[in-house]
């Protein structure tokens, strides 16, 4: 059973991730589950710890997303799968590297949208690991 994070842990992650109230509200609306919301907050907080002088992780994701035909929620779903894959394969990849990988998957999409973004990322990771 997955562990739920507490409200105080959410507040800490939001502060660490340097997210505004508007960012948090948008992330909450676009995440289909509590576990995905937790994962996204943890990813953004980790990115902010590694990169304290740059834009927050949500803005970075939006920059990638805005150049693609996919919605933010599609990117969240793909990120969710990617982090699950990394965990199962005992690997680490930084948030910017993950976003660049997803961007590469989109650019190499031969089916031009017949599969969801998550399905495309899953297929690439399962077949080629971290090489796009």
PyMOL CGO cylinders between C-alpha atoms (Angstrom):
from pymol import cmd
from pymol.cgo import CYLINDER

trace = [
    CYLINDER, 0.00, 0.00, 0.00, 1.38, 3.40, -0.92, 0.3, 1, 1, 1, 1, 1, 1,
    CYLINDER, 1.38, 3.40, -0.92, 2.17, 5.83, 1.84, 0.3, 1, 1, 1, 1, 1, 1,
    CYLINDER, 2.17, 5.83, 1.84, 0.18, 9.06, 1.84, 0.3, 1, 1, 1, 1, 1, 1,
    CYLINDER, 0.18, 9.06, 1.84, 2.19, 12.16, 2.59, 0.3, 1, 1, 1, 1, 1, 1,
    CYLINDER, 2.19, 12.16, 2.59, 0.89, 14.50, 5.26, 0.3, 1, 1, 1, 1, 1, 1,
    CYLINDER, 0.89, 14.50, 5.26, -0.25, 18.08, 4.74, 0.3, 1, 1, 1, 1, 1, 1,
    CYLINDER, -0.25, 18.08, 4.74, 2.86, 19.33, 6.55, 0.3, 1, 1, 1, 1, 1, 1,
    CYLINDER, 2.86, 19.33, 6.55, 5.03, 17.25, 4.18, 0.3, 1, 1, 1, 1, 1, 1,
    CYLINDER, 5.03, 17.25, 4.18, 3.16, 18.75, 1.21, 0.3, 1, 1, 1, 1, 1, 1,
    CYLINDER, 3.16, 18.75, 1.21, 3.83, 22.26, 2.56, 0.3, 1, 1, 1, 1, 1, 1,
    CYLINDER, 3.83, 22.26, 2.56, 7.54, 21.45, 2.92, 0.3, 1, 1, 1, 1, 1, 1,
    CYLINDER, 7.54, 21.45, 2.92, 7.72, 20.04, -0.63, 0.3, 1, 1, 1, 1, 1, 1,
    CYLINDER, 7.72, 20.04, -0.63, 5.89, 23.08, -2.03, 0.3, 1, 1, 1, 1, 1, 1,
    CYLINDER, 5.89, 23.08, -2.03, 8.31, 25.40, -0.26, 0.3, 1, 1, 1, 1, 1, 1,
    CYLINDER, 8.31, 25.40, -0.26, 11.35, 23.38, -1.37, 0.3, 1, 1, 1, 1, 1, 1,
    CYLINDER, 11.35, 23.38, -1.37, 10.06, 23.30, -4.96, 0.3, 1, 1, 1, 1, 1, 1,
    CYLINDER, 10.06, 23.30, -4.96, 9.52, 27.08, -4.91, 0.3, 1, 1, 1, 1, 1, 1,
    CYLINDER, 9.52, 27.08, -4.91, 5.97, 26.72, -6.20, 0.3, 1, 1, 1, 1, 1, 1,
    CYLINDER, 5.97, 26.72, -6.20, 3.34, 29.44, -5.99, 0.3, 1, 1, 1, 1, 1, 1,
    CYLINDER, 3.34, 29.44, -5.99, -0.18, 28.79, -4.72, 0.3, 1, 1, 1, 1, 1, 1,
    CYLINDER, -0.18, 28.79, -4.72, -1.37, 29.05, -8.32, 0.3, 1, 1, 1, 1, 1, 1,
    CYLINDER, -1.37, 29.05, -8.32, 1.20, 26.43, -9.40, 0.3, 1, 1, 1, 1, 1, 1,
    CYLINDER, 1.20, 26.43, -9.40, 0.08, 24.04, -6.66, 0.3, 1, 1, 1, 1, 1, 1,
    CYLINDER, 0.08, 24.04, -6.66, -3.58, 24.53, -7.57, 0.3, 1, 1, 1, 1, 1, 1,
    CYLINDER, -3.58, 24.53, -7.57, -2.89, 23.82, -11.24, 0.3, 1, 1, 1, 1, 1, 1,
    CYLINDER, -2.89, 23.82, -11.24, -0.79, 20.77, -10.42, 0.3, 1, 1, 1, 1, 1, 1,
    CYLINDER, -0.79, 20.77, -10.42, -3.53, 19.41, -8.13, 0.3, 1, 1, 1, 1, 1, 1,
    CYLINDER, -3.53, 19.41, -8.13, -6.17, 19.82, -10.83, 0.3, 1, 1, 1, 1, 1, 1,
    CYLINDER, -6.17, 19.82, -10.83, -4.04, 18.20, -13.52, 0.3, 1, 1, 1, 1, 1, 1,
    CYLINDER, -4.04, 18.20, -13.52, -2.89, 15.19, -11.49, 0.3, 1, 1, 1, 1, 1, 1,
    CYLINDER, -2.89, 15.19, -11.49, -5.37, 12.34, -11.66, 0.3, 1, 1, 1, 1, 1, 1,
    CYLINDER, -5.37, 12.34, -11.66, -4.32, 10.82, -8.35, 0.3, 1, 1, 1, 1, 1, 1,
    CYLINDER, -4.32, 10.82, -8.35, -2.84, 11.72, -4.99, 0.3, 1, 1, 1, 1, 1, 1,
    CYLINDER, -2.84, 11.72, -4.99, 0.14, 9.50, -5.68, 0.3, 1, 1, 1, 1, 1, 1,
    CYLINDER, 0.14, 9.50, -5.68, 0.86, 11.36, -8.94, 0.3, 1, 1, 1, 1, 1, 1,
    CYLINDER, 0.86, 11.36, -8.94, 0.52, 14.71, -7.16, 0.3, 1, 1, 1, 1, 1, 1,
    CYLINDER, 0.52, 14.71, -7.16, 2.99, 13.54, -4.49, 0.3, 1, 1, 1, 1, 1, 1,
    CYLINDER, 2.99, 13.54, -4.49, 5.43, 12.27, -7.11, 0.3, 1, 1, 1, 1, 1, 1,
    CYLINDER, 5.43, 12.27, -7.11, 5.31, 15.53, -9.08, 0.3, 1, 1, 1, 1, 1, 1,
    CYLINDER, 5.31, 15.53, -9.08, 5.87, 17.61, -5.93, 0.3, 1, 1, 1, 1, 1, 1,
    CYLINDER, 5.87, 17.61, -5.93, 8.79, 15.38, -4.92, 0.3, 1, 1, 1, 1, 1, 1,
    CYLINDER, 8.79, 15.38, -4.92, 10.30, 15.64, -8.42, 0.3, 1, 1, 1, 1, 1, 1,
    CYLINDER, 10.30, 15.64, -8.42, 10.01, 19.44, -8.44, 0.3, 1, 1, 1, 1, 1, 1,
    CYLINDER, 10.01, 19.44, -8.44, 11.42, 19.70, -4.90, 0.3, 1, 1, 1, 1, 1, 1,
    CYLINDER, 11.42, 19.70, -4.90, 14.38, 17.49, -5.85, 0.3, 1, 1, 1, 1, 1, 1,
    CYLINDER, 14.38, 17.49, -5.85, 15.01, 19.57, -8.95, 0.3, 1, 1, 1, 1, 1, 1,
    CYLINDER, 15.01, 19.57, -8.95, 14.95, 22.78, -6.89, 0.3, 1, 1, 1, 1, 1, 1,
    CYLINDER, 14.95, 22.78, -6.89, 17.46, 21.34, -4.40, 0.3, 1, 1, 1, 1, 1, 1,
    CYLINDER, 17.46, 21.34, -4.40, 19.81, 20.41, -7.24, 0.3, 1, 1, 1, 1, 1, 1,
    CYLINDER, 19.81, 20.41, -7.24, 19.27, 23.71, -9.07, 0.3, 1, 1, 1, 1, 1, 1,
    CYLINDER, 19.27, 23.71, -9.07, 18.58, 26.45, -6.52, 0.3, 1, 1, 1, 1, 1, 1,
    CYLINDER, 18.58, 26.45, -6.52, 19.40, 29.33, -8.87, 0.3, 1, 1, 1, 1, 1, 1,
    CYLINDER, 19.40, 29.33, -8.87, 17.14, 28.43, -11.81, 0.3, 1, 1, 1, 1, 1, 1,
    CYLINDER, 17.14, 28.43, -11.81, 13.42, 28.42, -12.59, 0.3, 1, 1, 1, 1, 1, 1,
    CYLINDER, 13.42, 28.42, -12.59, 11.21, 25.99, -10.71, 0.3, 1, 1, 1, 1, 1, 1,
    CYLINDER, 11.21, 25.99, -10.71, 10.48, 22.54, -12.11, 0.3, 1, 1, 1, 1, 1, 1,
    CYLINDER, 10.48, 22.54, -12.11, 6.89, 23.35, -13.03, 0.3, 1, 1, 1, 1, 1, 1,
    CYLINDER, 6.89, 23.35, -13.03, 7.97, 26.27, -15.21, 0.3, 1, 1, 1, 1, 1, 1,
    CYLINDER, 7.97, 26.27, -15.21, 10.62, 24.05, -16.79, 0.3, 1, 1, 1, 1, 1, 1,
    CYLINDER, 10.62, 24.05, -16.79, 8.02, 21.38, -17.56, 0.3, 1, 1, 1, 1, 1, 1,
    CYLINDER, 8.02, 21.38, -17.56, 5.65, 24.01, -19.00, 0.3, 1, 1, 1, 1, 1, 1,
    CYLINDER, 5.65, 24.01, -19.00, 8.43, 25.22, -21.32, 0.3, 1, 1, 1, 1, 1, 1,
    CYLINDER, 8.43, 25.22, -21.32, 8.79, 21.72, -22.76, 0.3, 1, 1, 1, 1, 1, 1,
    CYLINDER, 8.79, 21.72, -22.76, 5.04, 21.09, -22.80, 0.3, 1, 1, 1, 1, 1, 1,
    CYLINDER, 5.04, 21.09, -22.80, 4.28, 24.34, -24.64, 0.3, 1, 1, 1, 1, 1, 1,
    CYLINDER, 4.28, 24.34, -24.64, 6.39, 23.15, -27.60, 0.3, 1, 1, 1, 1, 1, 1,
    CYLINDER, 6.39, 23.15, -27.60, 4.48, 19.87, -27.83, 0.3, 1, 1, 1, 1, 1, 1,
    CYLINDER, 4.48, 19.87, -27.83, 0.98, 18.82, -28.88, 0.3, 1, 1, 1, 1, 1, 1,
    CYLINDER, 0.98, 18.82, -28.88, 0.37, 17.31, -25.43, 0.3, 1, 1, 1, 1, 1, 1,
    CYLINDER, 0.37, 17.31, -25.43, -1.32, 18.73, -22.34, 0.3, 1, 1, 1, 1, 1, 1,
    CYLINDER, -1.32, 18.73, -22.34, 0.38, 19.20, -18.96, 0.3, 1, 1, 1, 1, 1, 1,
    CYLINDER, 0.38, 19.20, -18.96, -1.60, 16.25, -17.60, 0.3, 1, 1, 1, 1, 1, 1,
    CYLINDER, -1.60, 16.25, -17.60, -0.17, 14.07, -20.40, 0.3, 1, 1, 1, 1, 1, 1,
    CYLINDER, -0.17, 14.07, -20.40, 3.33, 15.11, -19.35, 0.3, 1, 1, 1, 1, 1, 1,
    CYLINDER, 3.33, 15.11, -19.35, 2.50, 14.34, -15.70, 0.3, 1, 1, 1, 1, 1, 1,
    CYLINDER, 2.50, 14.34, -15.70, 1.28, 10.87, -16.72, 0.3, 1, 1, 1, 1, 1, 1,
    CYLINDER, 1.28, 10.87, -16.72, 4.48, 10.28, -18.72, 0.3, 1, 1, 1, 1, 1, 1,
    CYLINDER, 4.48, 10.28, -18.72, 6.62, 11.52, -15.82, 0.3, 1, 1, 1, 1, 1, 1,
    CYLINDER, 6.62, 11.52, -15.82, 4.77, 9.17, -13.48, 0.3, 1, 1, 1, 1, 1, 1,
    CYLINDER, 4.77, 9.17, -13.48, 5.61, 6.20, -15.71, 0.3, 1, 1, 1, 1, 1, 1,
    CYLINDER, 5.61, 6.20, -15.71, 9.21, 7.38, -16.17, 0.3, 1, 1, 1, 1, 1, 1,
    CYLINDER, 9.21, 7.38, -16.17, 9.85, 7.64, -12.42, 0.3, 1, 1, 1, 1, 1, 1,
    CYLINDER, 9.85, 7.64, -12.42, 8.25, 4.23, -11.88, 0.3, 1, 1, 1, 1, 1, 1,
    CYLINDER, 8.25, 4.23, -11.88, 10.53, 2.78, -14.57, 0.3, 1, 1, 1, 1, 1, 1,
    CYLINDER, 10.53, 2.78, -14.57, 13.59, 4.40, -12.99, 0.3, 1, 1, 1, 1, 1, 1,
    CYLINDER, 13.59, 4.40, -12.99, 12.66, 3.00, -9.59, 0.3, 1, 1, 1, 1, 1, 1,
    CYLINDER, 12.66, 3.00, -9.59, 12.10, -0.52, -10.92, 0.3, 1, 1, 1, 1, 1, 1,
    CYLINDER, 12.10, -0.52, -10.92, 15.41, -0.39, -12.81, 0.3, 1, 1, 1, 1, 1, 1,
    CYLINDER, 15.41, -0.39, -12.81, 17.30, 1.26, -9.93, 0.3, 1, 1, 1, 1, 1, 1,
    CYLINDER, 17.30, 1.26, -9.93, 18.34, 4.19, -12.09, 0.3, 1, 1, 1, 1, 1, 1,
    CYLINDER, 18.34, 4.19, -12.09, 18.50, 7.96, -11.61, 0.3, 1, 1, 1, 1, 1, 1,
    CYLINDER, 18.50, 7.96, -11.61, 17.83, 10.62, -14.21, 0.3, 1, 1, 1, 1, 1, 1,
    CYLINDER, 17.83, 10.62, -14.21, 17.53, 14.34, -13.51, 0.3, 1, 1, 1, 1, 1, 1,
    CYLINDER, 17.53, 14.34, -13.51, 14.27, 16.16, -14.22, 0.3, 1, 1, 1, 1, 1, 1,
    CYLINDER, 14.27, 16.16, -14.22, 15.76, 18.15, -17.13, 0.3, 1, 1, 1, 1, 1, 1,
    CYLINDER, 15.76, 18.15, -17.13, 17.10, 14.90, -18.62, 0.3, 1, 1, 1, 1, 1, 1,
    CYLINDER, 17.10, 14.90, -18.62, 13.70, 13.23, -18.24, 0.3, 1, 1, 1, 1, 1, 1,
    CYLINDER, 13.70, 13.23, -18.24, 11.94, 16.16, -19.90, 0.3, 1, 1, 1, 1, 1, 1,
    CYLINDER, 11.94, 16.16, -19.90, 14.47, 16.16, -22.75, 0.3, 1, 1, 1, 1, 1, 1,
    CYLINDER, 14.47, 16.16, -22.75, 13.95, 12.40, -23.17, 0.3, 1, 1, 1, 1, 1, 1,
    CYLINDER, 13.95, 12.40, -23.17, 10.17, 12.86, -23.37, 0.3, 1, 1, 1, 1, 1, 1,
    CYLINDER, 10.17, 12.86, -23.37, 10.68, 15.67, -25.88, 0.3, 1, 1, 1, 1, 1, 1,
    CYLINDER, 10.68, 15.67, -25.88, 12.84, 13.29, -27.95, 0.3, 1, 1, 1, 1, 1, 1,
    CYLINDER, 12.84, 13.29, -27.95, 10.13, 10.63, -27.80, 0.3, 1, 1, 1, 1, 1, 1,
    CYLINDER, 10.13, 10.63, -27.80, 7.62, 13.16, -29.14, 0.3, 1, 1, 1, 1, 1, 1,
    CYLINDER, 7.62, 13.16, -29.14, 9.98, 14.24, -31.93, 0.3, 1, 1, 1, 1, 1, 1,
    CYLINDER, 9.98, 14.24, -31.93, 10.56, 10.59, -32.92, 0.3, 1, 1, 1, 1, 1, 1,
    CYLINDER, 10.56, 10.59, -32.92, 6.86, 9.67, -32.83, 0.3, 1, 1, 1, 1, 1, 1,
    CYLINDER, 6.86, 9.67, -32.83, 6.32, 7.89, -36.13, 0.3, 1, 1, 1, 1, 1, 1,
    CYLINDER, 6.32, 7.89, -36.13, 2.63, 7.31, -35.36, 0.3, 1, 1, 1, 1, 1, 1,
    CYLINDER, 2.63, 7.31, -35.36, 2.03, 11.03, -34.74, 0.3, 1, 1, 1, 1, 1, 1,
    CYLINDER, 2.03, 11.03, -34.74, -0.23, 10.73, -31.76, 0.3, 1, 1, 1, 1, 1, 1,
    CYLINDER, -0.23, 10.73, -31.76, -1.97, 7.38, -32.19, 0.3, 1, 1, 1, 1, 1, 1,
    CYLINDER, -1.97, 7.38, -32.19, -0.61, 6.40, -28.76, 0.3, 1, 1, 1, 1, 1, 1,
    CYLINDER, -0.61, 6.40, -28.76, -0.75, 8.43, -25.57, 0.3, 1, 1, 1, 1, 1, 1,
    CYLINDER, -0.75, 8.43, -25.57, 2.41, 10.17, -24.46, 0.3, 1, 1, 1, 1, 1, 1,
    CYLINDER, 2.41, 10.17, -24.46, 2.70, 7.73, -21.56, 0.3, 1, 1, 1, 1, 1, 1,
    CYLINDER, 2.70, 7.73, -21.56, 2.42, 4.78, -23.95, 0.3, 1, 1, 1, 1, 1, 1,
    CYLINDER, 2.42, 4.78, -23.95, 5.10, 6.25, -26.22, 0.3, 1, 1, 1, 1, 1, 1,
    CYLINDER, 5.10, 6.25, -26.22, 7.47, 6.83, -23.29, 0.3, 1, 1, 1, 1, 1, 1,
    CYLINDER, 7.47, 6.83, -23.29, 6.78, 3.32, -21.97, 0.3, 1, 1, 1, 1, 1, 1,
    CYLINDER, 6.78, 3.32, -21.97, 7.50, 1.79, -25.37, 0.3, 1, 1, 1, 1, 1, 1,
    CYLINDER, 7.50, 1.79, -25.37, 10.78, 3.70, -25.73, 0.3, 1, 1, 1, 1, 1, 1,
    CYLINDER, 10.78, 3.70, -25.73, 11.96, 2.91, -22.20, 0.3, 1, 1, 1, 1, 1, 1,
    CYLINDER, 11.96, 2.91, -22.20, 10.97, -0.74, -22.45, 0.3, 1, 1, 1, 1, 1, 1,
    CYLINDER, 10.97, -0.74, -22.45, 12.63, -1.19, -25.86, 0.3, 1, 1, 1, 1, 1, 1,
    CYLINDER, 12.63, -1.19, -25.86, 15.60, 1.17, -25.74, 0.3, 1, 1, 1, 1, 1, 1,
    CYLINDER, 15.60, 1.17, -25.74, 16.07, 2.07, -22.05, 0.3, 1, 1, 1, 1, 1, 1,
    CYLINDER, 16.07, 2.07, -22.05, 17.44, 5.59, -21.79, 0.3, 1, 1, 1, 1, 1, 1,
    CYLINDER, 17.44, 5.59, -21.79, 18.53, 6.00, -25.41, 0.3, 1, 1, 1, 1, 1, 1,
    CYLINDER, 18.53, 6.00, -25.41, 16.22, 7.96, -27.70, 0.3, 1, 1, 1, 1, 1, 1,
]
cmd.load_cgo(trace, "trace")
